[in-house]
Amino acid sequence: MRIEDDMKLDYKDVLFRPKRSKLSSRRNVDLFRKYSFLHSNQVWDGIPIMAANMDGVGTFEMHDALQRRGLFTCAIKHYDELDWESNINLVDPDKIAISTGTGEEDWEKTHEIIENHNLRFVCIDIANGYSEHFVNFVKRVRKAVPHITIIAGNVVTADMTQELIMNGADIVKVGIGPGSVCTTRLKTGVGYPQLSAVIECADAAHGLGGHIIADGGCTCPGDVAKAFGAGADFVMLGGMLAGHDEGGGEILSKWFKSTEVQMDIDYQPRGAMYEEKQFVQFYGMSSTQAMNKHNGGVAEYRSSEGRIVEVPYKGAVDDTLKDLLGGIRSTCTYVGSPSLKQLSKCTTFVRCTQQFNSVFV
């Protein structure tokens, strides 16, 4: 047993230090990035924010809305050939990844869909990216479809980031346990503070010519900006994109007692008023809900590592995207960065004990 004593940080532990800027307006900030991927040799151009491959987030409808603004989507792992065939008119191959696990049946299905629809990205997604089996699977996929850009994860340390890149991954997904509906840290005690994971894994990946995704832990546009400031090439969002029309899911209505009082015709108090609030169910992909839906239940040898929550219904996703992108542009103006590409070079983080004033929260 050993203990690492150096401080590890989450997004809530830091703020950007503002710096002099020549930018006169947020509109002058360029959020588009252009990446060349190490193994696939593909070139990608867009705003490097991704919808997570989760129920209620990584849908074809969400992809359609995001790609209109240049954003990316990792599609739900459980979409089959019929789902892809039915929605192929919505698909922009440069802005979507098919997702797969490492099971034989899962890969056979995924490989067939890749070939049938000329897809350019695959996301090999498992909770624990530290197994020898996972590395060997990445190597297998690289050999089977050498032209495809491989996203692989999840890991949180420099050594495993390098291992995956050297064995065929173009982009490594970074994050264990920071997600809003993930309970891995509670069930297993395993994890790594997300900001430090991004800083360390980005440094390791960039030294080899690879890229990383900061996956999980963002609660607001400022957190997304911090991930980019820490060196992330992409940022993946789940909870921040949950609850929108494009994610599907049943809209649930609940009634809450209001602070206002109903008055009768003579302006006499008649009783409390009630107001309707709407919610959409959102759950982790290792939750009991997800495993019951996709895998026939929780296997005897494992436990659920995800929670089920009800998030406020938010309507169409476009307003959320405007707010998100506007926040990142504003970050760039505060630190003097004319583009997202230069944000990490303009970043100085300061440690803090309070990220914002929560008196009215």
Buried (B, 14 or more C-beta within 10 A) or exposed (E): EEEEEEEBBBBBBBBBEEEEBEBEEBEEBBBEBEBEBBBBEBEBEBBBBBBBBBBBBBBBBBBBBBBEBBBBBBBBBBBEEEBBEEBEEBBBEBBBBBBBBBEEEBBEBBBEBBEEBEBBBBBBBBBEBBEEEBBEBBBBBBEEBEEBBBBBBBBBBBEBBBBBBBBBBBBBBBBBBBBBBBBBBEBBEBBBBBBBBBBBBBBBBBEEEBBBBBBBBBBBBBBBBBBBBBBBBBBBBBBBBBBBBBBBBEEEEEEEEEEEEEEEEEEEEEEEEEEEEBBBBBBBBBBBBBBEBEEEEBEEEEEBBBBBBBBEBBEEBBEBBEEBBBBBBBBBBBBBBBBBBBBBEBBEBEEEEEBEEEEEE
